[in-house]
Structures are given as C-alpha cells and as structure tokens.
Amino acid sequence: MLYRPLGQSGSSVSEIGLGAASWWGKPQFPEAKAIGLVHAALDGGVTFFDTGSSYSAGQAEPRLGRALKGKDISKLVVATKAGTIADGGKVGRDFSPAAVVASAERSLRNLGLSELGLLQLHGPAIAELTDELRAALSGLKARGLVRALGVNSFDPAVIEHAIGLPELDAVMVDYNVLRPEREPLIERAAAAGKGVLAGMAMAMGHTGLKVASLRGPQDLWYAARGLIRHPREVREGARFKFLNHLAGMTGPQAALAYVLASRDVSCAVIGTTRLAHLAENLAASGMEIPTEVMARIRVQQR
Ligand SMILES: NC(=O)c1ccc[n+]([C@@H]2O[C@H](COP(=O)([O-])OP(=O)(O)OC[C@H]3O[C@@H](n4cnc5c(N)ncnc54)[C@H](OP(=O)(O)O)[C@@H]3O)[C@@H](O)[C@H]2O)c1
C-alpha cells in the first residue's frame, strides 16, 4: 500500500481507503463479515476509513467502532461526517453549530475514539457554512477532539467555496472515470493545500455493470439504488465496460488507477461487502494506467 499526504493537514493516508457505509453498515449484513472486512483492510495497510453519523441509518459508525476496538489506531485517519441525521429510514439535516458539535461528540463515543482524524460536513449548502459554524469547528480542533476538518459535497459550487475557507483541511468530491469535469476543481483544491478525497471512486461499481450481476441481497440493494437514484452512473458506466477486458489489471483496478493517476488525490475511497473485492481493490495501489488506456478513457469521456 502506498501513502499520500492529506493536503497540508499533517496526516498521511493510504491511497486506497475503506468506506464504512451503505450495505456494509446495515444489520442485514452480518457483523462478523463487516468486521472481517475492516480487519482485512487494516492488514492490507489501509489507514483511511470513511464513515458518517447518518450512514446505514446510523448503524455504520458504532459498527466501525466495534471493528476498531483493540486495534492499533495510532496511524489511522478515521473520518466521519456531521450535519445529516439518521431519522428512521429518512435522513434529516442540521448544520447549526450546536448540532454539529453534538454530532462530533456522539461520533467519538460511537467510534470509541478520543479524537476524530477528520470531521467532514456532509453536504452543506454554501449558506450553511456560516462564521458561527466555522468557529464551532475550530473549537472542536482546539479542544483536541478533531485533527482535521473538511467538507463532503458533490456540488462543485460548494467545493469551490470550501477551497477558500482556511479552517478546512480537506474536501471529499465525487471523482471517478465518469466525472472528468471534477479535475480542474481537484487541481485548485490541492493547490490551496487541501487534501482531496475521492468518494464514490468506483462510481458505485457501475463501470463493472453492477446492475447486471446479482449474486446476493447486497447486489439487489446496490442495483436498485443505482437504477432509482443514480441512473446517470448506470447509463454512462456502460461506456467503460472495456476497462474490464484489459491485460494486467481488472476493471475495478483500472477505475481506481484512473482516480489515483491524479497526484492531487490523497485517497480513493471504496465500498465493498466482499473480501475478494477488497483484496482486488487494495492491489490497485501503485498500478499505473497504460497511456493507451487513458487515451481511450478520454475518448469515452467526451
Ligand atoms: N456513493 C456515494 O454517494 C458516497 C457519498 C459520499 C461518500 N462516499 C464514500 O465513498 C465510498 C465509496 O463509494 P462508492 O460509491 O465507490 O461505493 P459504494 O457506494 O459503497 O458501492 C460500492 C459498490 O461497488 C462494488 N464493488 C467494490 N469493489 C468491487 C470489485 N472489486 N468488483 C466489483 N464490484 C465492486 C460493491 O459491491 P461488493 O459489495 O460486491 O464489493 C458495491 O456495489 C463510500 O463507502 C463512502 O465512504 C460515497
């Protein structure tokens, strides 16, 4: 596993990180398997774990806490998110300073940590990034509860705004082969010293034609989510099917190598429920995408 600096935050992270989210965190997915994936990731050198207070209806954070219990966490950057609240099957929002501070304190308890490696605001609007909220975030840092601060948004205007905020150390954007339009934004973020995290680095698996291979309940869930909420990824992912027929690397590895070809990216975050997929994804660290494959990707991106 190779490691990269998280911008100018002083932390370094594995260039492939594991998302503790979605099906991974749900009670329908057996806890032993979920924990086994985290332990295998640790054994494989992963030091960046990404979760959220509202992920998997609030179940992901405490599950990640149980997975990390008793492990050496000294080199880890455990990232979580605040501003969204799991409310039964729905997700509410509250970016008031008091709610964000209370959420961070709850996350520390859920995760069993004394300090969060990275606290990210989870999809705020620009108007919600008030001076009061920024002061509250800095307060969390000053109390030693949070090492780095960030924003996770798939809205380029919000990321652009976040790049200009000195309190923030990192941004998490939706960057994958389907999103070349994020590249100038990522360059500006890195030039401003921000760590850049590629959430959705595998386009939710859709470059592998996820909806066409259903082997377990999680596949049905991911396929339904794709068809209902991310039809663009499902439709456009099909254009990158050729990535699954390359010599020397698998389709998922090529998708990750593409993201990591940008030296401005600190970490590509992946989600998986299968040990074999985790091993395949971690093996992508250090792989370089051949020039002719990159050229073909560029043609498909037009
Ligand atoms: N997606 C978002 O909207 C979003 C938003 C913010 C942050 N993030 C962060 O980014 C992480 C990754 O997001 P994501 O969208 O890439 O993942 P994701 O939503 O967690 O979905 C990953 C999908 O890719 C599949 N997959 C992973 N490795 C594979 C492999 N080697 N071969 C075939 N299929 C594979 C998984 O299937 P298997 O389970 O079968 O491996 C799963 O269906 C999240 O866990 C979260 O931490 C995501």
The ligand as a Gaussian input file, in Angstrom:
#p B3LYP/6-31G(d) Opt

LIG

0 1
 N      -21.656000       6.785000      -3.136000
 C      -21.855000       7.953000      -2.509000
 O      -22.863000       8.644000      -2.731000
 C      -20.853000       8.457000      -1.494000
 C      -21.036000       9.716000      -0.927000
 C      -20.095000      10.191000      -0.024000
 C      -19.043000       9.399000       0.357000
 N      -18.893000       8.177000      -0.183000
 C      -17.805000       7.337000       0.316000
 O      -17.179000       6.673000      -0.749000
 C      -17.212000       5.267000      -0.500000
 C      -17.232000       4.550000      -1.797000
 O      -18.354000       4.928000      -2.528000
 P      -18.700000       4.142000      -3.829000
 O      -19.812000       4.859000      -4.441000
 O      -17.472000       3.851000      -4.631000
 O      -19.046000       2.784000      -3.232000
 P      -20.359000       2.222000      -2.643000
 O      -21.486000       3.137000      -2.827000
 O      -20.011000       1.792000      -1.274000
 O      -20.576000       0.953000      -3.617000
 C      -19.567000       0.149000      -3.951000
 C      -20.115000      -0.835000      -4.967000
 O      -19.005000      -1.244000      -5.750000
 C      -18.911000      -2.654000      -5.677000
 N      -17.517000      -3.079000      -5.717000
 C      -16.494000      -2.675000      -4.914000
 N      -15.361000      -3.302000      -5.269000
 C      -15.670000      -4.109000      -6.311000
 C      -14.925000      -5.000000      -7.103000
 N      -13.615000      -5.169000      -6.913000
 N      -15.580000      -5.673000      -8.086000
 C      -16.887000      -5.486000      -8.309000
 N      -17.663000      -4.655000      -7.582000
 C      -17.052000      -3.970000      -6.588000
 C      -19.562000      -3.050000      -4.373000
 O      -20.009000      -4.376000      -4.471000
 P      -19.454000      -5.507000      -3.471000
 O      -20.025000      -5.195000      -2.162000
 O      -19.945000      -6.747000      -4.106000
 O      -17.954000      -5.399000      -3.496000
 C      -20.704000      -2.031000      -4.299000
 O      -21.824000      -2.477000      -5.008000
 C      -18.423000       5.045000       0.406000
 O      -18.298000       3.849000       1.128000
 C      -18.361000       6.282000       1.269000
 O      -17.439000       6.080000       2.325000
 C      -19.772000       7.697000      -1.106000

